[in-house]
Amino acid sequence: MVLQAAPSGNIEARITSLLARMTLDEKIGQMSQSTSMKTPLSEQIKSEIRSGRWGSFLNAGSPQDRAEAQRIALKESRLGIPLLFGRDVIHGYRTIFPIPLGQSASWDPDLIEQAARIAAHEAFADGIRWTFAPMIDITRDPRWGRVAEGLGEDPYLASRLAVAMIHGFQSDSLSSTGAIAACVKHYVGYGAAEAGREYNSAWIPEGQLREVYLPPFQAASDAGVATLMPGFNALNGVPATGNLFILRKILRGEWNFKGMVVSDYTAIPEMIQHGYAANTTDAARKALLAGVDMEMVSTTYFDHLKTLVEKGVVDRRAIDAAVRNILRLKFQLGLFDQSPPVLVEPLAPEALEIAKRLATESMVLLKNDAHLLPLSKSNGKIAIIGPLADSPVDQMGTWAMDGRASDVQTPLAALREKLGDARVLYSPGLKNSRDLSRDGFKDALQKARMADVILLFLGEEQILSGEAHSRAFLDLPGAQEALVNEIAKLGRPIVTVVLAGRPLTFHETAAKSKAILFGWHPGTMGGPAIADLLFGDAVPSGKLTITFPRTVGQVPIYYAQLPTGRPASSSDLGIPLGNPVNPVGYTSKYVDVDFTPEFPFGYGLSYSDFKYSNLRVSAPRLRMGGLLTLAADVTNTGAVAADEIVQLYVHEDVASVSRPIRQLKGARRLHLRPGETVNVQFPVTTKDLAFYNQKMQLVTEPGTFHFWIAPDSVRGMEGKFIVE
Ligand code: GLC
């Protein structure tokens, strides 16, 4: 699917003609992006725009400032080259959708694309034509704060959802009304920061790099993403911003990426901190050599490239190549043919409806003992307790810079509206998620005593995830567990709703809760989504796209792990007391915690039940280059219509490189009426089964493959086929 017009003759000719008229200063100006635009526009900024000092601004100014700055660039600069305004429109502009990690749990590319398109239209109306999204860093470490921004631990699913977001942002053509350029980031391996500590080193063997971390970026490149951003991290000792292997050999060489590369925020001079550049001159040279076209915020390009060209250290053609990539984007966006932004009203009813649907589909029902949920809409007092029940800013999650708290509908507000004030008792219990004081417990317990069912709203403030917000612990912060312990003593049924930017470890709270709904940071319409789910006006359907550990000590923990030479089995769960000789067996596990996750990848419950049956393979043997179809019947055996996300996993028994015990190779969201059966089919080619061998060749090797058509990554109907 090519979204973006490949370099077209017409545009290339216009670029060539423009380049021929540009001075070296004007070229380097195009390569410079600033955040220095303040409101109102200063005379200095106006003068710099007239002189062609900047090619782009990010996160700057008001819509009016941007319009005036653009007018000056088009009408008062020597060549009339338009400015490109970028912004972090990560999961919504004014209508805030769930954080991307939450969106990914919907496994719904179509809905995710619709949400991205709404975000693009709202931003476009304010003069934004470039977003620094989607963030597609695979991570297997929930300590890392930016896990919230990503699309989970699996490269197959992240690739599909990344392409959906890109298509949503960029539409079918970048020149379409409402289209904005996407920017996949942070290339590559940033999510593998050692110890989950922000900006830390990433050491990734090439085989894992190519099999786990690169695929979403390759899918994005193949799908025509307009821009890409290298990460802050050093990859195997070389900062991504100056890394020839990933930026030249792979991105431009192997993938033939035609888009534009922008550095991350001051990442070019940070190569000095990395100990990879001697000074800002060296940093500028190394970034340009690696193919970074535009510098974000820092000014090493403006300060040094002209001298480097004049000294013959940098080839003028390298400057022209970078400027060509920048101008191409501006032409493709139609910026030269400046049409006034289409004014769409933000938070339009259809936008809020999509935001509610995506929030609803993203939430994961982790536990529902005795079918406690859905609750009755008609009777019983409900106590709403906890610091996340009425916290609009936290509900929007990280990177929601244009979201407004006043637009957010919180769970408390939504539940009062659905049930009527008389049935709802409310007490926050804690001032915020990190509050250690128990002063609020008395009131909370008093309200809880009067209720038939207690809804706990726990989790993390939004500030505890996102950039530079790694956590060494994954527990519920503050005195939340203590609050749960006190509430649990009342012996009333507890439903726990967790709103957080990452997987958390909350084993004790889970044990005390009869039902658990994980809501991520669900955005503007999170409240109505939660109210509908808890009271049966919607049925939970989300499934985890990242593994939930029992304890942070298990991290990194993920489903697609290698078998090891001594795999643990369910018989290794739990460790006998006393001191018998070698009681625990020599297998890959721990002696102090169950080796399995708290909740596995792909897991999520419904209010209905589903039966998998009639597993079939279209042929027992598959020739190289051939295709076979793996199929099964899925039946809704429950009493309510519901969605089921059916997953296909494969494993090759023997190969020249040890293969993961399962790898996701297909997923389908089915909507099933009660009693309905659907035959779900997954076409599989030998290309789908390829991996990187010891020589880093992408190969499919003959052998026996097991496969599962499954509700999650640990269960499912198992079958077999042979590749010849
Ligand atoms: C930040 C982030 C990047 C973001 C950029 C602009 O530091 O790393 O994801 O797009 O700066 O805000």
Residues whose N, C-alpha, C, O or C-beta is under 5 A from the ligand:
A	BS01	GLC	D88 F132 D264 Y265
